[in-house]
Amino acid sequence: MECKSVLLLFVFQRITAFSTEEKYISASHSSYFETHGNKQLLGYVVKRFDSPSLLSCGHECLRNSWCTSTNFRLGSSMEEDEGICELNKHNISVINDDTHFAEQEGITFSILLKGCLIEICLNGGSCLPNENKKTFSCFCEKHWTGDRCEIKTAALWNSSCKGIYNKNLGIQNKAYLLQIGNQSIWVYCHMKGLGRCDGNGWTLVMKMNGSKRTFHYDSNLWINKDTLNLEGGKSGFDLQETKLPTYWNTPFTKICLGMKIDGHIRYVAIERQAKSLYSLIADGEYRATSLGRDTWKWLIGSKVSLQPNCNKEGFNVKQTSENRDNLIWPKARIGILGNGQNSCATCDSRIGFGSGGHGDDNNTCGNEAARNNGDTHIKAMGYILVQ
């Protein structure tokens, strides 16, 4: 006997049914039945009843959450299209075994395509069925995302926001999925210039709150490769602290430093090429920069206080005297020191990120000054990005 297979589409808008005997479902969806003529599934019938048509038989299957297929037999003495409907319950593997089927003229077997039977995971993704819930999910290959692995991620091309911008893959200031080392993570990208930080495509590295000791000069976060609050790395210039893998994985030619004070943010750029910010800081070695004291003071604003001498600036900045206790004198992972005397041995003021020491040791980002230049305690929210 000839066996024919066709595909029927049933479109339902808010199907709702009630019964004292059966559990029904309410849904808005499109469902497909794959039908096989002159074929009957044996041994899995749960419910049998008279039905006005094959279509109506399929409707009844959809109304029962447990139903996975139907057998519909046209009645010889009934009116046209009427017949007997059987609702079956089984797992997906049953339909792949021919021993469960019999060739029966006048019977149509219809399998309800759910989950992995109807939804195809794209781009090499694997479909993972949930037999209990009759649902599925796609496990996507690397560089693909979305319900069906249909979205190509930025990680396929780039490990930095600059790369995304240069290839016209994104121009909005938001989080993008980047390939950072051996993992894909969401990182906030600022695609436009930031004040004195010109150019496009800035990659977030850190956000620190100067009122907290999280990023104090002596914190291990500066010398290890541990992350902090990855969720905070998805947002822009807010109050969340974060440390991203971009700290030790992202090479750059420019660093953008931002400080938010009284709700206003100012940015300055450091021209510096390096394998990562970690490579400039983690070993504790001093590395000079050349922004100049006026630029550092501008970063703070009109309330800034920085003593006129020393002006030692750069990475891992500390006072130089071996006769002084390094724990109490000003220091900064990125910043500048000032002194009232013509040396860098007894500094009393600082501007910087990851700071600590003389004055308020709990001021870890901002401006701290004491003694002859007047006491100043300005704590800022700090942002570090690279390009």
Number of C-alpha atoms within 10 A of each C-alpha: 9 9 13 11 13 10 13 15 11 14 12 14 10 11 15 12 13 11 7 6 6 12 12 19 15 15 13 11 11 10 16 18 22 16 21 19 21 21 24 23 25 12 11 16 17 12 13 14 11 15 21 16 19 21 15 13 24 27 14 18 24 23 19 16 16 20 21 22 26 30 27 29 25 22 16 11 8 11 11 11 14 20 23 19 27 26 24 22 18 16 10 16 7 14 14 9 8 9 10 13 16 13 15 16 15 15 23 24 23 30 23 20 17 18 19 19 14 13 16 15 20 20 17 14 19 17 19 14 17 12 13 8 10 15 13 17 18 22 19 21 13 16 18 20 18 14 14 19 23 14 14 14 20 21 21 14 15 18 24 28 29 22 20 22 20 13 10 9 14 18 16 13 16 15 19 23 22 26 22 21 13 7 11 18 22 20 29 24 31 23 21 16 14 19 14 14 23 15 14 20 25 29 27 30 25 24 27 26 27 27 17 15 19 19 28 27 24 18 13 13 19 21 15 12 17 13 14 17 12 16 15 21 25 19 19 18 18 15 15 16 21 23 24 25 22 27 26 21 21 20 19 20 13 19 22 24 23 27 29 22 17 10 9 11 19 18 23 19 20 17 14 14 14 14 14 18 24 21 16 21 17 18 11 14 12 16 13 15 16 11 16 12 20 9 13 21 18 14 22 25 14 8 11 18 23 27 22 15 16 19 21 24 27 22 24 23 25 27 22 15 12 8 7 12 10 15 13 14 22 29 33 26 28 24 28 32 31 28 26 19 14 13 16 19 17 20 29 28 31 37 30 32 33 28 34 29 25 22 20 19 18 18 27 33 33 27 29 30 27 21 14 10 15 11 14 19 17 22 23 26 26 28 26 22 25 29 23
